[in-house]
Amino acid sequence: MGDSPSTYEKVARGYSKWLVNELGMRTHTWLFHQLYETEFTWTVERDGNRATNGIYMRDRYSYETGEYLPDDWRDYPCSLAEVLASLAFAMEESFLYDPDGETGSDVWMREMLENCGLWKLDDMEVERHPYKSIDAYEDAVDRILNRRYAWDGSGGLFPLLRPDGDQRSEELWSQMNSYVLEKLSLR
């Protein structure tokens, strides 16, 4: 008999497939899997809360799909994909009424990835230019995780037109809230 996938592998496959669908990344599966394999680390203390929220995405998956999660599932480190997903869902929920239906988590995920230059890495682009894509991915992730973007957030997830201060020292939650409020004020 052949080796059957472990419980962890089955759950991880189902979970990553759910995230890809929820976040509208069907044309960006390579990028998603890179983000999913990258552990979220932080340099601003309160960003540890983002890791906690990212891990809660696992519970959301279990709740929404009815899939069982192994007891130790929450013990695995949080991925960058999970943090971005939790931010995208939080941004979706911050727009209480959207008659156009244009502020779903998939829209916010795409916008964050466009802001930091990663959205261009769709599966076709990666297939055409694999080494260039890997370099672009590594550069963007280093910029995000190590706060190497501009003081106004340019090059990061949440660039602002009118920042109140240096975004590199702000926790991601504050950056996200400033970004959403600025978007609302421009509507």
Backbone bond lengths (Angstrom), bond angles and torsions (degrees), N, CA, C in turn:
res aa  C-N    CA-C-N  psi(-1)  N-CA   C-N-CA  omega(-1)  CA-C   N-CA-C  phi
1 M - - - 1.433 - - 1.521 110.15 -
2 G 1.328 117.25 140.73 1.456 120.79 179.48 1.512 111.76 -74.87
3 D 1.295 114.75 162.89 1.455 119.78 177.71 1.522 109.60 -67.35
4 S 1.298 115.52 131.76 1.465 118.48 175.37 1.521 108.32 -96.78
5 P 1.320 116.22 150.58 1.463 118.36 -179.09 1.531 111.18 -63.04
6 S 1.310 115.63 145.73 1.463 120.13 177.85 1.528 109.33 -69.01
7 T 1.312 115.41 164.17 1.465 120.46 176.85 1.520 109.56 -57.02
8 Y 1.342 116.36 -42.45 1.463 119.94 179.73 1.524 110.61 -59.15
9 E 1.335 117.48 -45.93 1.471 120.99 -179.02 1.520 111.80 -62.48
10 K 1.330 117.22 -40.44 1.470 121.01 178.75 1.525 110.48 -63.98
11 V 1.319 115.50 -47.14 1.465 119.73 -179.68 1.528 110.14 -64.02
12 A 1.325 116.82 -44.30 1.468 120.80 -179.30 1.525 111.18 -61.79
13 R 1.325 117.45 -40.29 1.470 120.81 177.89 1.524 111.19 -63.27
14 G 1.331 116.42 -47.52 1.459 120.59 179.95 1.519 111.75 -63.76
15 Y 1.314 115.76 -41.76 1.463 121.71 -179.50 1.523 110.98 -65.39
16 S 1.342 117.09 -46.37 1.469 118.78 -178.86 1.524 110.66 -66.82
17 K 1.328 117.74 -36.67 1.471 120.73 177.04 1.535 110.34 -63.05
18 W 1.324 116.57 -41.93 1.467 121.53 177.62 1.528 110.54 -61.31
19 L 1.345 116.59 -46.20 1.469 120.23 179.51 1.528 111.07 -62.20
20 V 1.319 117.58 -44.45 1.474 121.01 178.74 1.522 109.97 -55.88
21 N 1.322 117.28 -45.81 1.464 121.07 -179.33 1.523 111.86 -67.79
22 E 1.333 117.32 -46.15 1.463 121.18 -178.96 1.525 112.29 -62.88
23 L 1.322 116.02 -33.59 1.460 120.99 -174.91 1.526 113.04 -97.11
24 G 1.321 117.39 4.18 1.457 120.81 176.90 1.520 113.47 63.98
25 M 1.322 116.98 40.82 1.464 120.29 -176.04 1.522 112.87 -109.88
26 R 1.313 118.09 27.54 1.464 121.36 -178.10 1.526 112.59 -62.37
27 T 1.328 117.56 -27.98 1.465 121.12 178.23 1.532 111.34 -94.94
28 H 1.331 115.88 3.28 1.462 122.08 -177.75 1.529 110.72 -130.17
29 T 1.325 116.87 42.92 1.467 119.35 -174.61 1.532 112.30 -67.27
30 W 1.327 117.31 -36.45 1.468 119.19 177.07 1.524 109.62 -60.67
31 L 1.322 116.33 -48.02 1.467 121.17 -179.86 1.520 110.31 -60.58
32 F 1.330 116.81 -46.38 1.457 119.37 179.63 1.522 110.64 -57.17
33 H 1.326 117.69 -47.78 1.464 120.00 -176.87 1.530 111.82 -65.88
34 Q 1.319 117.09 -32.44 1.465 119.55 174.22 1.534 109.69 -63.56
35 L 1.333 116.12 -47.00 1.463 120.72 178.86 1.530 111.33 -62.28
36 Y 1.323 115.73 -37.35 1.460 122.09 -178.97 1.533 111.22 -69.30
37 E 1.313 116.83 -31.28 1.470 121.49 -179.88 1.527 112.48 -87.82
38 T 1.332 117.34 -8.60 1.460 120.73 -179.36 1.523 109.57 -93.36
39 E 1.322 115.87 119.87 1.466 119.76 178.95 1.525 109.52 -70.15
40 F 1.316 115.81 135.84 1.456 120.74 176.62 1.523 108.72 -77.10
41 T 1.322 115.56 123.75 1.460 122.30 173.97 1.519 107.15 -124.22
42 W 1.314 116.76 160.26 1.460 118.74 -175.85 1.516 111.41 -142.70
43 T 1.323 114.56 154.55 1.458 121.95 178.45 1.527 111.19 -113.41
44 V 1.321 117.61 -16.89 1.461 122.37 175.59 1.527 106.54 -100.13
45 E 1.325 116.10 122.40 1.466 121.54 -170.33 1.530 114.33 -49.03
46 R 1.305 117.91 -47.15 1.462 120.19 -174.46 1.535 113.15 -70.73
47 D 1.314 117.74 -9.12 1.461 119.73 175.48 1.525 112.23 -70.92
48 G 1.329 116.88 -10.08 1.457 119.76 170.44 1.531 110.64 -58.63
49 N 1.329 115.94 -29.06 1.468 120.46 175.75 1.524 111.36 -64.37
50 R 1.324 117.28 -31.31 1.465 119.82 178.25 1.527 110.00 -67.24
51 A 1.330 116.46 -35.63 1.465 119.46 176.44 1.528 110.01 -64.42
52 T 1.318 116.54 -41.86 1.468 119.92 177.21 1.523 110.45 -61.01
53 N 1.327 117.10 -45.37 1.467 120.24 177.98 1.526 111.45 -63.54
54 G 1.325 116.65 -36.98 1.457 120.04 177.63 1.520 111.64 -62.35
55 I 1.311 116.46 -41.70 1.465 120.74 177.95 1.528 110.72 -65.47
56 Y 1.332 117.20 -32.53 1.474 120.40 176.77 1.523 112.06 -64.08
57 M 1.339 117.42 -19.31 1.468 119.37 175.92 1.534 109.97 -60.33
58 R 1.314 116.59 -29.56 1.465 120.48 178.22 1.526 110.51 -64.51
59 D 1.342 115.88 -41.44 1.467 120.03 177.27 1.525 110.80 -66.57
60 R 1.313 116.43 -38.31 1.467 120.06 178.47 1.534 110.05 -61.87
61 Y 1.324 115.19 -43.11 1.465 120.12 176.63 1.531 110.33 -58.01
62 S 1.321 116.38 -48.80 1.457 120.68 -179.15 1.526 111.09 -60.75
63 Y 1.313 116.77 -43.94 1.459 121.55 -179.59 1.528 111.60 -64.44
64 E 1.335 116.00 -47.18 1.466 119.83 -175.41 1.526 113.68 -73.50
65 T 1.318 117.35 -27.90 1.465 119.56 -176.77 1.525 113.03 -105.93
66 G 1.326 117.06 -15.42 1.458 120.31 -176.32 1.513 113.04 76.87
67 E 1.338 116.79 9.78 1.466 121.02 179.90 1.532 110.58 -77.04
68 Y 1.295 115.41 137.63 1.456 122.59 177.25 1.529 109.62 -73.68
69 L 1.321 116.89 137.79 1.463 121.53 174.61 1.519 108.99 -111.72
70 P 1.315 117.68 132.53 1.468 119.56 176.46 1.530 110.32 -59.03
71 D 1.323 116.58 151.67 1.464 121.29 -176.66 1.521 113.34 -56.76
72 D 1.324 117.09 -35.90 1.469 119.76 -177.25 1.528 113.14 -87.51
73 W 1.317 117.80 4.12 1.469 122.40 -176.74 1.523 111.96 -56.65
74 R 1.318 117.68 -36.00 1.465 121.63 -177.89 1.532 112.58 -76.82
75 D 1.330 116.25 -10.26 1.463 120.22 -178.37 1.522 113.13 -80.54
76 Y 1.329 117.69 -15.47 1.458 120.67 -179.07 1.522 109.53 -74.02
77 P 1.329 118.22 146.27 1.471 120.56 179.91 1.529 111.74 -59.12
78 C 1.295 114.91 153.33 1.466 122.20 178.82 1.526 109.51 -78.21
79 S 1.316 115.53 137.71 1.462 120.36 178.57 1.534 110.38 -92.69
80 L 1.308 115.24 160.76 1.461 120.71 175.40 1.526 109.92 -62.44
81 A 1.322 118.07 -36.41 1.476 121.20 177.62 1.518 110.62 -59.83
82 E 1.331 117.31 -40.84 1.465 120.68 -179.33 1.524 111.78 -67.61
83 V 1.317 116.81 -38.71 1.468 119.73 177.30 1.521 110.03 -64.64
84 L 1.325 116.87 -45.95 1.463 120.09 178.96 1.527 110.82 -63.00
85 A 1.319 117.21 -39.03 1.466 120.95 177.69 1.527 110.30 -62.84
86 S 1.324 117.15 -45.09 1.470 119.38 -179.07 1.525 110.84 -64.35
87 L 1.327 117.12 -36.73 1.466 120.19 176.30 1.526 110.88 -67.08
88 A 1.331 116.86 -42.40 1.469 120.93 179.64 1.526 111.01 -62.11
89 F 1.327 117.22 -42.63 1.464 120.70 177.97 1.534 110.85 -66.29
90 A 1.324 116.92 -39.55 1.471 120.09 178.22 1.523 110.71 -64.20
91 M 1.325 116.78 -39.48 1.465 120.31 178.70 1.524 110.31 -66.83
92 E 1.323 116.77 -40.62 1.467 120.49 176.91 1.526 110.22 -59.25
93 E 1.307 116.26 -43.82 1.457 120.94 -177.66 1.525 112.50 -73.20
94 S 1.325 117.81 -18.10 1.466 120.10 179.78 1.528 111.72 -76.15
95 F 1.320 116.99 -20.18 1.459 121.30 175.40 1.524 106.81 -92.75
96 L 1.326 116.03 94.80 1.459 120.51 -172.80 1.522 113.09 -66.90
97 Y 1.306 116.90 -31.30 1.464 119.81 -179.32 1.510 108.54 -137.94
98 D 1.303 115.96 122.51 1.459 121.15 -179.47 1.524 108.43 -137.77
99 P 1.335 116.75 91.03 1.460 119.25 -176.07 1.527 113.55 -62.00
100 D 1.320 117.44 -24.61 1.460 120.59 -179.34 1.529 112.45 -86.81
101 G 1.326 117.32 -11.34 1.462 120.63 -178.69 1.510 112.79 63.02
102 E 1.328 117.06 32.33 1.463 120.91 -174.29 1.522 114.07 -104.11
103 T 1.318 117.25 12.94 1.460 118.66 -178.49 1.519 111.88 -124.30
104 G 1.321 117.22 39.67 1.456 121.03 176.66 1.516 111.30 -73.53
105 S 1.329 115.56 168.03 1.459 120.17 -179.35 1.525 111.45 -58.55
106 D 1.344 117.00 -31.85 1.461 119.54 178.44 1.526 111.32 -65.93
107 V 1.322 116.96 -37.70 1.471 121.15 178.50 1.526 110.14 -65.80
108 W 1.330 116.10 -44.16 1.469 119.73 -178.93 1.528 111.32 -68.84
109 M 1.320 117.00 -37.38 1.464 119.65 177.62 1.524 109.48 -60.99
110 R 1.314 115.42 -47.65 1.465 119.24 179.57 1.526 110.45 -59.65
111 E 1.321 116.60 -43.62 1.466 119.64 -178.27 1.526 111.77 -63.25
112 M 1.333 117.35 -43.24 1.473 119.39 177.67 1.522 110.61 -61.35
113 L 1.338 116.44 -42.89 1.462 120.17 -178.85 1.526 112.01 -70.29
114 E 1.322 117.67 -32.37 1.471 120.24 172.88 1.520 110.01 -66.16
115 N 1.325 116.90 -43.11 1.469 121.10 -178.16 1.521 112.49 -57.74
116 C 1.328 116.95 -37.21 1.464 119.50 -177.44 1.531 112.77 -97.94
117 G 1.342 116.53 3.21 1.460 120.92 175.00 1.514 115.68 86.36
118 L 1.320 118.52 12.07 1.458 120.31 -177.93 1.526 114.48 -92.24
119 W 1.330 117.98 -22.58 1.466 119.38 -175.33 1.529 112.40 -61.78
120 K 1.322 116.87 -26.32 1.471 119.84 179.99 1.536 111.65 -65.29
121 L 1.328 117.51 -13.32 1.464 121.44 -177.61 1.526 110.87 -88.05
122 D 1.339 115.64 60.28 1.460 118.82 174.83 1.527 108.51 -76.18
123 D 1.319 116.05 170.64 1.466 119.86 -174.21 1.525 113.05 -60.18
124 M 1.331 117.19 -35.71 1.473 119.87 178.98 1.524 111.22 -67.13
125 E 1.322 117.14 -42.23 1.466 121.38 178.92 1.529 110.38 -62.99
126 V 1.307 116.65 -43.11 1.464 120.99 179.80 1.525 110.59 -64.25
127 E 1.316 116.78 -38.82 1.467 120.44 178.33 1.531 111.14 -65.33
128 R 1.342 116.38 -39.37 1.476 120.72 -179.83 1.521 111.90 -72.63
129 H 1.327 116.91 -38.74 1.474 121.27 -173.56 1.532 110.27 -134.34
130 P 1.319 117.98 69.65 1.469 119.64 -174.19 1.534 114.48 -61.86
131 Y 1.312 117.93 -44.97 1.469 119.45 -176.79 1.516 111.57 -70.48
132 K 1.310 116.30 -40.34 1.457 120.98 177.17 1.540 110.03 -63.18
133 S 1.325 116.73 -37.90 1.466 121.44 179.33 1.522 111.53 -66.38
134 I 1.329 115.78 -42.16 1.469 119.67 178.28 1.520 109.98 -61.87
135 D 1.334 117.09 -44.77 1.468 120.91 178.49 1.526 111.14 -61.06
136 A 1.334 116.88 -44.02 1.467 120.92 179.92 1.524 110.55 -63.41
137 Y 1.328 116.81 -40.69 1.458 121.22 178.27 1.528 110.47 -62.29
138 E 1.314 116.15 -51.43 1.471 120.32 -177.63 1.517 111.65 -61.56
139 D 1.331 117.55 -39.10 1.453 121.56 178.21 1.532 110.95 -63.21
140 A 1.318 116.85 -46.83 1.464 120.83 -178.21 1.528 111.08 -65.82
141 V 1.312 117.46 -42.69 1.466 120.25 -179.54 1.523 110.74 -65.70
142 D 1.312 117.26 -40.96 1.470 120.16 175.62 1.521 110.30 -60.32
143 R 1.310 116.79 -42.79 1.468 121.96 179.42 1.531 111.07 -61.58
144 I 1.341 116.57 -42.49 1.463 120.80 -178.47 1.528 111.27 -71.18
145 L 1.314 116.83 -53.74 1.463 120.71 -173.64 1.524 112.92 -69.94
146 N 1.331 117.32 -32.04 1.467 120.43 -177.33 1.521 113.33 -104.30
147 R 1.330 115.42 12.66 1.470 121.70 175.23 1.525 112.35 55.21
148 R 1.316 116.71 47.27 1.460 122.19 179.93 1.528 111.79 -97.53
149 Y 1.324 117.23 20.82 1.459 120.55 177.67 1.523 109.68 -92.58
150 A 1.320 117.02 176.76 1.466 121.80 -177.10 1.533 111.20 -69.68
151 W 1.307 115.93 160.42 1.464 121.71 -176.89 1.524 112.82 -58.85
152 D 1.346 117.63 -27.37 1.464 121.06 179.94 1.529 112.25 -89.83
153 G 1.333 116.56 5.76 1.458 121.61 179.44 1.519 113.91 93.75
154 S 1.327 117.97 -7.50 1.473 120.81 179.38 1.523 110.05 -58.77
155 G 1.326 115.73 132.00 1.456 121.66 -176.38 1.519 112.02 92.46
156 G 1.327 116.33 -10.23 1.466 121.53 177.14 1.519 110.15 -105.53
157 L 1.303 115.94 -160.37 1.450 121.62 -177.18 1.524 113.15 -79.19
158 F 1.346 116.72 -31.29 1.455 120.83 -170.56 1.532 112.91 -132.02
159 P 1.325 117.92 71.80 1.473 119.66 177.29 1.531 110.05 -69.63
160 L 1.315 115.43 141.08 1.465 120.82 -179.23 1.523 110.86 -116.90
161 L 1.310 115.27 146.39 1.464 120.76 174.58 1.525 110.69 -77.29
162 R 1.342 115.94 -37.16 1.463 121.62 -177.53 1.531 110.30 -132.56
163 P 1.319 117.42 73.40 1.474 118.85 -179.10 1.529 111.93 -70.97
164 D 1.329 115.26 148.35 1.470 120.99 177.06 1.524 111.73 -83.73
165 G 1.309 117.00 -15.20 1.458 121.43 -178.91 1.505 110.16 -172.37
166 D 1.323 115.61 -172.24 1.460 122.30 -178.76 1.527 109.39 -69.39
167 Q 1.322 116.41 113.60 1.463 121.74 -176.67 1.527 112.69 -68.70
168 R 1.310 116.94 -19.04 1.465 119.46 -179.39 1.523 112.55 -68.40
169 S 1.326 117.13 -21.16 1.467 120.15 179.03 1.526 112.34 -100.27
170 E 1.319 117.12 -1.46 1.467 121.86 178.43 1.523 110.01 -89.51
171 E 1.331 116.11 141.59 1.459 118.23 174.94 1.522 109.32 -65.53
172 L 1.319 117.01 155.95 1.464 121.77 -177.64 1.530 112.07 -59.19
173 W 1.322 117.36 -35.51 1.469 120.59 179.54 1.529 110.47 -61.37
174 S 1.316 117.17 -44.17 1.473 121.12 177.73 1.521 110.70 -65.97
175 Q 1.334 116.75 -42.01 1.463 120.06 177.41 1.523 110.36 -59.24
176 M 1.325 116.07 -44.89 1.462 120.77 -179.23 1.532 110.38 -62.13
177 N 1.323 116.79 -45.56 1.469 119.84 -179.27 1.520 111.52 -63.51
178 S 1.312 117.68 -41.83 1.470 120.71 177.31 1.522 110.32 -62.26
179 Y 1.324 116.04 -40.35 1.462 121.44 -179.60 1.528 110.64 -64.08
180 V 1.325 116.99 -47.05 1.465 121.34 -179.63 1.529 110.37 -64.27
181 L 1.332 117.01 -44.11 1.467 119.82 179.32 1.523 111.06 -62.41
182 E 1.327 117.00 -40.52 1.456 120.07 177.47 1.538 110.13 -63.49
183 K 1.320 117.19 -41.75 1.477 120.66 177.42 1.521 110.87 -60.60
184 L 1.327 116.18 -43.87 1.470 120.43 179.90 1.530 111.73 -63.08
185 S 1.332 115.47 -38.68 1.471 118.94 -178.69 1.534 112.04 -70.20
186 L 1.324 116.73 -20.81 1.465 120.64 -179.65 1.521 112.54 -90.34
187 R 1.321 117.58 -6.15 1.485 120.80 -179.39 1.489 112.01 -71.71
